[in-house]
Amino acid sequence: MVDFNSENKFQLHLWAMFFYQIFIQFYGIAIRLVALFNRKATLFLQGRNDWQTRYEDALQQTEKPIWVHCASLGEFEQGRPLIEKIKKDFPSKKIVVTFFSPSGFEIQKNYKSANAVFYLPLDTKKNAKDFIEILKPQFVVFVKYEFWLNYLNELHFKKIPTYIISTKFRSDQIFFKWYGGIFKTALQHFKTIFVQDEMSKNLLQKIKVENVQIAADTRFDRVFQNAQNVNLPAWLHKFCDGKNILIAGSTWQADEEILLQWQKKYLPKNWKMIWVPHEIAELKIKNLELGIGGNTILFSEIESQKNELKNEQHLIIDTIGLLSKIYSVGKIAYIGGGFGSGIHNILEPAVFGLPVFFGPKFEKFNEAIDLQNLGGSFSFQTENEFSEKINSLIKNEAELNRVGKIAKNFVEKNIGGTAIIMTALQTDGLLTP
């Protein structure tokens, strides 16, 4: 048995930081190897080439900005309501957004509410020190799950107020393990940790982390804002033609196999389907189109064919950026990812009052758990289970509408996280006219 006295804890902390530094170095080497045959890894490296010079040039007119860091696109959507609220209420404030992943940066590199958008340099001691010295942020906001130790240590050393928003914790995370000391220490570096729920707050208090405040997931604010400003193109109205619409959003192959079998057996004539697959590579789209078996049109074909769109029962969206608007014409939504690493955004359809279906892997998503407990969504394990549940709902319009209302009310009751965070930042004296 190890005696975890103060000296042993200190030694363990040193060893843990030593291995963390080695891990970061090896991660950088691994990315270089993967980049030889992977475009995403190539973008990861190219975006960070000679970053010091480029960032210094870009920041010459940006004094003491607010720095908001997001891992990827999903986290950006959580940070976006706060960014845009700051810009609206304090337009003179400068904001710099960083991304870890190319999938976030490449889509949002021209984001208009930010004064600059960068890749975050790899979390080495030198990069952290140099980046923060160049940026000189007034304060920092990390979104959801970003715990880069060298950056947090450097921000703490320089006494720069640092926050994390829309985060949540589970008992199986490293913070709550005997070997997670360096990550527990990192939590103390945040001025405030804004968590999504009471369970997260209780877990943190058990390890003596008290700098915690509950604020609902800011994605609720984001999807609610989007729902107030939907301008639908004429082609979408033509396709819908008064029919009920099932929207298959962010689907993967495992999801599509279930939906393809279902639609062949059960899709009613007064229903249509809009497919918005997660992957839009040409071969993937072609295979999906063949699987449907006809009576289908691609989004990319609409203009060239000058089609009236009323006769097709299936529309495949082979581009990105339209899904959140498309949900507004739906009657039921199927959300993909539940047979892979986890489901995609269920709040985007829920805000429009759509009952939501998804696969079995949703245990890490509070909103999915909560909405299912309320009766506004349905998970399933098999094709037969899915067919049974959705067919029952389709045949009972009153029940379908009742479930949809539960979903919509769920979103509306959880908006307000951004306002809580803004109040805290103003109370801390960081946002003043």
N, C-alpha and C positions, 0 to 999 in steps of 0.2 A: 504493500500500500504506500502511495506517495503522500508525504506530508506537505500539504499545500500551504506552508507558511509564507510570509511576505517575501522572503528571499527566493524561495522556490518559484513563487508566482512571477517575480521579476525576471528570473532566468528563463522561465517558460515564455514570457512575453518577448524577450530578446530573441530567443530561438524562433518563435513564431514569425516575428518580423523579418528575420534573416531568410526563412524559407519563403515568405511572401515576396521578398525582393527577387529571389531566384525564380519563383513561379512567373512573375511579370516578365523577366528577361526571356525565359523559355517560351512564354506566350508570344512574345515578339518574334522569336526565331520561327516558331511554328507557323505564324501568319505568313512569313516570308516564303516558307516552303509551300504552303497551301496556295499562295498567290500564283504559283507557277501554272496552275490549272483551274483556278477558281476566280471568276470575275469580281465577286463581292470582296474577296480578300485583296485583290489587286486595287480596288477602289479604296479600301481601308488604308493601304500603304500610300497610294498616290496622294490621297487627301491630307496626309501627314508629312509629306516630303517638304523639307526646308520650312517647317511651319513657323519657326521663330521670326524669320524675316517677313514672311507674308502677313503674319498676325500683327507684327509691329506696324507695318505699313497701313493695314486696314484699320487700326485702332488709333491713329494719330488724332482724329477728331472726336474720340469717344473717351471722355474723362470720367473715371470712377463709375463704370456701368454696373447695372445689375446683371449678374451672371446666372442664367438658368440652364441646367444641364439635364438632358434626356438621353436615355440609352438608345431608343429607337423611335419609330413613328407612333406606337401605342402610347408610350410615355409622353411624347410631345403633345398628343391630344389631351392628356391630363394636365400638362403644364400650360397649355394654350389659353384656357380661360383666365388664369392668373396674369399671364403676360399681357393679354389684351385689355384686362381691367386696369392694370397699372398704366398702360399706354393711354387709355381713355381718360383716367382721372389725373394722371401726372404726365402729360405729353412731353415735357422737357427731359424726362428720364431716358437714359440710354440703356438699351438692353442687348446683351450678347447671349446667343443661344449656342450650345454645343451639343453634338451628338457623338455617341460611341460607334454606332452602326451606320454603314452606308445606306441601308434601307430607310433610315430616317433623314440623313443628311441630303441624299440625292433628291428626295422629293421636296424638302423644305429649305433648300439652300438659298432660295430667293424670297423667303418669308418676309413680308412687308412690315410686320410689327417689330422686327428685330433690326438693330443697327448693324449687326454682323452675325453671321452663322458660320461656325467652325466645326471641324472634327476635334474631339478632345484628344490631346496627345496621350500616348500610353502612360500608365501610372507608375513611372519611375520617380525616384527622389528628385533627380535633376529636372525632369520635365515638369513636375509639379511646382518646383521652386521657380523655374524660368517662366512658366505659363502665368502663374499668379503675379509674378513681378511685372510681366508685360501688361496683363489685364488690369491689375489694381482695382478689383471690384469693390463696390460699396458694400454689397452683401450678396450672398449666394443662395440659390434654391436648387436642390437636387430633387428629382422626381422619382418617386416610388422605390426602386431597388438599387440605387447607386451608392455603393459604399467603398469608394476607392481610397485606400488607407493613406497613401502618400499625399494625395490632395487634401484629405481631411486633416491630416497632421499639420501640413503647411498652413492651411487656413486658420487652424487653431493657434499655431505659433504666431501668426501675424494678427491675431485677434480680429479676424474678419467674420462678422455674424453669418452663420450658415444654418440653413433650414432644409428639411426634407418634407415633401408633401405627398399626400395620397398613398402613403405606404401602409402596409399591414404585415403582421408578424404571425408566424406559426411556431409551435413548440419544437418542431423538428429542425429549425434553422440553427446555424452555427452559433448565433448569439447566446443560445441557451444550453450549449454544450460545455463540458469542463475545459475543453481545449479552445474555446472561442474568446479568450481573454482580450486579444487585440481588437476584435470586432466589438466587444462590449465597451472597451475604452473609446472606440471611434464614435459610438452612439452618444457618449458624453460630450463630444465636440460640437454637436448640433445645439444651437440656441433653443430651437423647438423642433420636436418631431411631431408632425401632423399625421395622425393615424386615422384609418377609416372606421375603426370600430372599438368597442369596449374591450373585447378580447385581447386585441393588440396592446392596449394600454395596460391591462392587467398583467400580461406577460412581461412587459418592460418593467413594471413596478416590482415584480418578483426578483429582478436582477438589479434593483436599486437605480433604475433609470427613471427619473422623475420629470424630465424636461419634455413632457408629452401633452398633447392636446388633441381631442377628437374633432375632426372636420371631415364631413362626408367626401367620398371620392369626387374629385373635381370633374371627372368624366360626366357625371350627372348634369353639371352646369353646361358642359360642352354640348351634349346631345340635345339638351333643352333649348339652348341658343340656336342650334342648327334647325331645329324643328319649327322655329318661329320665322325662318327666312328661307323657305323652299320655293324656288322658281323652276317649275318642271318644263322640259322641252316638249314641243308639239308632238314629236314622234312617240314619246312615251304615252301620251294620252291616246294616240291613234292605236297603239298596240293594245292597250288595256281595253278599250272599246266597251266599257261597262261591265267587263267580266271580273270575277274574283281572281286575285293574283297571289300565288305562292312564290315567295322570293327565297332562293337558295343562295345565301351570302357567305363569301369567303370559304367555299367548299374545297375539300381535298378529295383525292380519288376514293378513299373509303366512304366518304359521305355521298359522293356522286353515284357509287355503285348501288347504295341503298335507294337513293332517289330515282335512279333510272329504272330499277325494278318496280318501284311503287308507281311511277307515272304510267308505265306500260299497262299495269293491271287496273289502276284505280282512278287516275286523274279524270275528274268529271269534265263534261263538255263545256260547262259554263265556268270553268277555271282555266287560267293560263299560268305559265311558269316563267319567271325571269331568273336565269342562272348567272351568278357573279362569282366565278371560280377564283380561288386564291392565286393560282398560277395561270398565266395567260400566254404561255409559249405556244407557238403555232400548232405544234404537234398535239399538245394537251387539248387545245380548243377543238382541233379536228376530231380527236378521239371522242370528246364529249358530244360533238355534233352527230357523229356516227352512232354513238350509243343511244341518243334520243330517238333516232330512226325516222327523221323527216319532220315536215311541218315546222321548220326551225329557221330563224334568221339570226345573223350575227349583227352586233352593233356596228361593226366596221362596214357592213354591206348596206346599211339603211340608205345612205345618201346616194350611192352609186346605182342602186336598184330602183329608186323612186317608188318604193313599194308602199301600198296603203296600210300595210301591217295588220289589217283586221283578220286575215285568214290564218296567219301563223299562230300556233299555240305555245311556242317556245321562243324566247329571246335570250341569246347568250351575249353577255357584256364582255367583250374581249379588249377592254381597256381598264385603266384604274381611275379612281377618283369620283365615281358616280354612285357608289353603293348607298351612302348615307341618305342621299336624296331619293333614290329609288324606293327605299322602304316606305316612303310616304304614300305610295299607291298600293301597298300590300294589304293582304288580309291575314296571312300567316307567314311567319319567317322560319326558315331552317338555317341554323348557324353552324358553320363547319368548324373542324378542329377537334371535335370531341372524341375522335378515334386516334388522335395523335398526341401532341404535347399539351393540348388544352384548347378550349373553345375561344373563338374570336368574340368581338364586341356584341353583346346581347342588348345593350342599352339603346343602340341606334334604332333597332326595330321597336323595342318596347315603348319608346317615347311616342310613337305613332299609334300605340294601342294594338300592336300585333302580338298574339300568342307566339311563343318562341319554342322551337324544338332544337335539341342538341344531343350529342352522343354522351357516353358515360364519363369522360374525363373532364370534370368541371369542379372538382373538390377544392381547387386553389382559387376559385373565383367567388368571392363573397356575394356579388350581385346575383350570380346564377343560383347559388344555394338559397338566398333569401327569396328570390322571385319564385322559385319552385315551391318553397314552403308556403308561399302565399297562394299558390295555384295559378300563377300567370305564365308558367313555362313547364316544359315536359322533357325529361331526359329518357333515354332508352338504350338498350343494349344490342338489340337485334332488329333486322328488317321487319320481322313479323310484329314485334312490339311497337315499332314506329307506325306501321300500317294501321294497326288496331287503334292506336291513340289518335292519329290524325284523321282517320276515316270517321271515327266517332264525333270528332269536333266539326268536321265539314258537314256532316249530316244534321247537325243541331245548331242552327244559326244563332239562336238565343244564347246558347252556351258559349259559342265562339265569341260573340260580342261581350259576354260577361267576363270571359278570361282576358280578352283584349283590354277591357277597362281596368282590370287588376294590374296589368302590365304598365299601362299609362300612368295610373295613380302611383305606382311604385317609384317611377322616375320623378314625378312631380313632388313627392314627399321627401325626396333625398337631395334636392337642389339646395345650394347655399354654402357648400364647402369653401368656395372661392371668397365669399364675403367674410367668413370666419378668419381665413388666412390674411386677407387684406386688413382687417381690424387689428390683428396681432402685429403686423408689420408697422402699422401706423402707431400703435401703442408703444412699440419699441423705438419709435422715433426715426424710422428708416424711410418713411414715405411722408414727406412734407411738401407743401406747395412751393 
